[in-house]
């Protein structure tokens, strides 16, 4: 199976592409490599993918292009002829979407439309795409379930990702394109994004800087280790969505359809209090954090908690990495990478 992985220079995209190469699946990478965060980190991930491809002998190519460029997307599909697509490219970040919403229209709406059109016209067997737990927005019923309504996003990032889910469903219904959306819960681990709290906390504590703790630390998050996420993404991609024969139009389940479409939560099923997560970083670094306690930020939700039982039932997905182990791995990578 030739797999196109968009966002392959990104955190999750890099790890997914690496895992596919290591199991012998040809990979086509696609990423614009923008400067939303340190491009050097993205280049280092790409260099590692080149190395993995050489060591394994697995076919690998990379397109340094923008999904918002329709010609570039179509050329990639025509030249590379992927069998399936794992779309992980997006403009990420909750707070940045408040400052620069047009960047999200460019990447998450226009870019995703180009992916859908290319999948439609090139006979793609399965499109797996990234959504987010942020779509649950104002919902406070825990754990979050795919059966819940997601009509109250709290920031524009979540609104664009919910739009992706609706757009994909329309293509599944109109053109029979199998589509699976994955709602990621807070992902952390080696090679992680430097704009996210796990990295920010690690970097600040390691360098004796104060960490900013919002909502006075009264958060809980379903922190999910990257290896568990990758396992779930690949399991879902390996199993193309099919119509649900039990779907009831009079009582519709938002996570399934009479079209070949599925939505799954992909999380750890075990929320961790933010203070406990910080304590795990302190233990791994052997240093105590200096904390500045601040109010809840605009667009943030106090808690997240994934019910991933549907993904488990469908694919056998079972997250297995405790936070203490995952944080140790993050800190070990951080020390090695930034000592160079």
KAMO-V858317 format. One record per residue. SS is DSSP state (~ for helix, > for strand, _ for the rest). PHI is phi as a letter, one per 30 degrees, with the letter a starting at -180 (none if undefined). PSI is psi in whole degrees, -180 to 180 (NA if undefined). Layout:
# KAMO-V858317
SS/PHI/PSI  SS/PHI/PSI
This chain:
# KAMO-V858317
_/none/118  _/d/120  >/c/125  >/d/120  >/c/107  >/d/150  _/i/30  _/d/-12  _/c/-5  _/d/177  ~/d/-62  ~/d/-41  ~/e/-41  ~/e/-49  ~/d/-38  ~/d/-46  ~/d/-43  ~/d/-46  ~/d/-39  ~/d/-44  ~/d/-41  ~/d/-25  _/c/3  _/j/12  _/d/125  _/e/138  >/b/136  >/c/115  >/d/151  >/b/121  _/a/140  _/d/-19  _/h/61  _/d/-180  _/c/28  _/e/-40  _/b/176  _/e/108  ~/d/-24  ~/d/-35  ~/d/-40  ~/d/-41  ~/d/-37  ~/d/-38  ~/d/-45  ~/d/-39  ~/d/-38  ~/d/-38  ~/d/-41  ~/e/-43  ~/d/-44  ~/d/-42  ~/d/-41  ~/d/-43  ~/d/-39  ~/d/-19  _/i/17  _/d/133  _/e/134  >/a/136  >/b/163  >/b/134  >/c/114  _/d/84  _/b/169  _/c/130  _/d/-24  _/d/-8  _/c/100  ~/d/-38  ~/d/-41  ~/d/-41  ~/d/-47  ~/d/-39  ~/d/-42  ~/d/-48  ~/d/-42  ~/d/-43  ~/d/-40  ~/c/-26  _/h/59  _/d/152  _/d/-34  >/b/165  >/b/135  >/c/104  >/c/104  _/c/2  _/d/135  _/a/159  _/d/114  _/c/174  _/j/122  _/d/-52  _/d/-33  ~/d/-27  ~/d/-22  ~/d/-35  ~/d/-35  _/b/68  ~/d/-29  ~/d/-27  ~/d/-30  ~/d/-33  ~/d/-44  ~/e/-52  ~/d/-48  ~/d/-26  ~/c/-60  ~/d/-49  ~/e/-42  ~/d/-34  ~/d/-41  ~/d/-37  ~/d/-46  ~/e/-45  ~/d/-42  ~/d/-40  ~/d/-42  ~/d/-46  ~/d/-13  _/c/15  _/i/38  _/d/134  _/d/-27  >/a/131  >/c/118  >/c/133  >/b/154  >/d/127  >/c/-155  >/a/151  ~/d/-18  ~/d/-18  ~/d/-21  ~/d/-20  _/h/-118  _/d/-3  _/d/131  _/c/6  _/d/123  _/c/147  _/d/158  >/d/132  _/b/149  _/d/-19  _/d/-11  _/d/156  _/d/148  _/b/45  _/c/11  _/b/64  _/d/147  _/c/-6  _/a/167  ~/d/-33  ~/e/-51  ~/d/-37  ~/d/-40  ~/d/-37  ~/d/-35  ~/d/-38  ~/e/-41  ~/e/-41  ~/d/-44  ~/d/-41  ~/d/-45  ~/d/-41  ~/d/-39  ~/d/-38  ~/d/-35  ~/d/-41  ~/d/-45  ~/d/-39  ~/b/3  _/i/23  _/d/115  _/d/125  >/b/134  >/b/122  >/c/138  >/c/119  >/d/100  >/d/138  _/c/160  _/e/110  >/c/136  >/b/165  _/k/-176  _/e/145  _/i/23  _/d/168  _/d/130  _/d/-4  _/c/0  _/c/155  ~/e/-44  ~/e/-42  ~/d/-46  ~/e/-43  ~/d/-46  ~/d/-47  ~/d/-42  ~/d/-46  ~/d/-41  ~/d/-30  _/c/21  _/h/37  _/c/156  >/d/138  >/c/143  >/c/121  >/c/107  ~/d/160  ~/h/27  ~/h/28  ~/i/3  _/d/49  _/c/151  >/b/143  >/b/145  _/d/69  _/e/127  >/b/125  >/d/145  ~/e/-39  ~/d/-37  ~/d/-40  ~/d/-47  ~/e/-43  ~/e/-44  ~/d/-40  ~/d/-46  ~/d/-40  ~/e/-44  ~/d/-41  ~/d/-34  ~/d/-13  _/b/88  _/e/142  _/d/144  _/b/159  _/d/144  _/d/111  _/d/-19  _/c/3  _/d/135  _/c/112  ~/d/-24  ~/d/-19  ~/b/68  _/d/135  _/d/120  _/d/-20  _/c/-7  _/b/-174  _/a/166  _/d/0  _/c/166  _/d/82  >/b/137  >/b/148  >/b/132  >/b/140  >/d/143  >/b/98  _/b/-169  _/c/-9  _/h/24  _/a/83  _/d/147  >/b/133  >/d/140  ~/e/-38  ~/d/-37  ~/d/-35  ~/d/-43  ~/d/-40  ~/d/-36  ~/d/-38  ~/d/-43  ~/e/-44  ~/d/-43  ~/d/-35  ~/d/-21  _/i/29  _/b/150  _/c/147  _/d/144  >/c/122  >/c/138  >/c/113  >/d/127  _/b/163  _/d/169  _/d/137  _/d/152  _/e/134  _/i/-14  _/d/153  _/c/147  _/d/-39  >/b/151  _/b/148  _/a/114  >/d/132  _/c/101  _/c/22  ~/d/-31  ~/d/-43  ~/d/-38  ~/d/-45  ~/d/-39  ~/d/-33  ~/b/-10  _/i/10  _/d/128  _/b/104  _/d/137  _/b/3  _/c/114  _/d/154  ~/e/-39  ~/e/-42  ~/d/-44  ~/d/-41  ~/d/-40  ~/e/-42  ~/d/-40  ~/d/-48  ~/d/-40  ~/d/-45  ~/d/-44  ~/e/-48  ~/d/-42  ~/d/-46  ~/d/-44  ~/d/-1  _/d/-12  _/d/NA
